[in-house]
Amino acid sequence: MDRISETLDVMRGGPPPSLREITTRYETQKRKPSENFIENLYDAIFNATGITREQIESPIRKREITIPRQIFCCFVRLETEMSLKQVGMLVNRDHATVIHSKNVLKDLYPTNRSYRTIVNDIALQLNNDTINEWLKQIS
């Protein structure tokens, strides 16, 4: 199935591509998305918030789920070379959600203590230099 047909299928409510399919596609394009990083991020989010991978990928728009989803989108975008569209496909959203996620994190991290606590807890578990440096910049 070509990429346009796949995108149209997802937009019509069809099944999104799996993480393995997305990762394989990028490896063939000589990009190196870290599947381990993404899995570790799902685990870190679960440990910090109790929100599962299925909930992050679900259409639920409750605050307790959107916050971890936003953190997920932002961190994947920072750490991998995946496009906005591809990151959005991981959580069954479009590219605009990924942009919004990063903007929300940049706005709330310096000013909202509870949000900052969740983000720091996840970042601490990941121990990722790229993410830690970016968080220092926006503080």
NORKAUR-V550946 format. One record per pair of residues at least 4 apart in sequence whose ideal C-beta (glycine too) atoms are under 8 Angstrom apart, sorted by sequence separation. I is the first residue (numbers start at 1). J is the second residue. If there is no record, write none. Layout:
# NORKAUR-V550946
i->[I	I]
j->[J	J]
This chain:
# NORKAUR-V550946
i->[1	2	3	4	5	6	7	8	10	17	18	19	20	21	22	23	24	25	27	33	34	35	36	37	38	39	40	41	42	43	44	45	46	51	52	53	54	61	62	63	64	65	66	67	68	69	70	71	72	73	74	75	76	82	83	84	85	86	87	88	89	93	94	95	96	97	98	99	100	101	102	103	104	105	107	108	112	113	114	115	116	117	118	119	120	121	122	123	128	129	130	131	132	133	134	135	1	9	10	17	26	27	33	46	51	55	60	61	77	82	88	93	123	126	127	9	10	26	27	45	46	76	88	91	109	110	10	26	46	58	77	80	88	108	109	1	17	82	87	88	108	123	56	85	88	123	23	55	77	85	88	109	6	22	42	45	76	84	87	23	56	83	123	51	55	56	42	51	73	76	84	105	20	49	73	84	120	19	56	119	51	49	72	73	19	49	72	48	73	77	69	45	69	73	74	77	73	77	45	109	45	74	73	74	110	72	73	109	110	42	70	71	109	41	70	74	69	106	57	59	105	41	57	58	70	71	41	56	57	70	38	37	16	37	38	37	34	34	33	71	75	32	33	67	71	75	31	32	33	79	31	68	31	67	71	75	79	38	78	79	75	78	26	26	75	78	22	26	22	22	22	49	48	19	17	16	48	16	47	48	16	44	45	48	7	44	47	10	41	44	10	43	44	40	41	40	37	37]
j->[5	6	7	8	9	10	11	12	14	21	22	23	24	25	26	27	28	29	31	37	38	39	40	41	42	43	44	45	46	47	48	49	50	55	56	57	58	65	66	67	68	69	70	71	72	73	74	75	76	77	78	79	80	86	87	88	89	90	91	92	93	97	98	99	100	101	102	103	104	105	106	107	108	109	111	112	116	117	118	119	120	121	122	123	124	125	126	127	132	133	134	135	136	137	138	139	6	14	15	22	31	32	38	51	56	60	65	66	82	87	93	98	128	131	132	15	16	32	33	51	52	82	94	97	115	116	17	33	53	65	84	87	95	115	116	9	25	90	95	96	116	131	65	94	97	132	33	65	87	95	98	119	17	33	53	56	87	95	98	35	68	95	135	64	68	69	56	65	87	90	98	119	35	64	88	99	135	35	72	135	68	67	90	91	38	68	91	68	93	98	91	68	93	97	98	101	98	102	71	135	72	101	101	102	138	101	102	138	139	72	100	101	139	72	101	105	101	138	90	92	138	75	91	92	104	105	76	91	92	105	76	76	57	79	80	80	79	80	80	118	122	80	81	115	119	123	80	81	82	128	81	118	82	118	122	126	130	90	130	131	128	131	81	82	131	134	82	86	86	89	90	118	118	90	89	89	121	90	121	122	92	121	122	125	85	122	125	89	122	125	92	125	126	125	126	126	126	128]
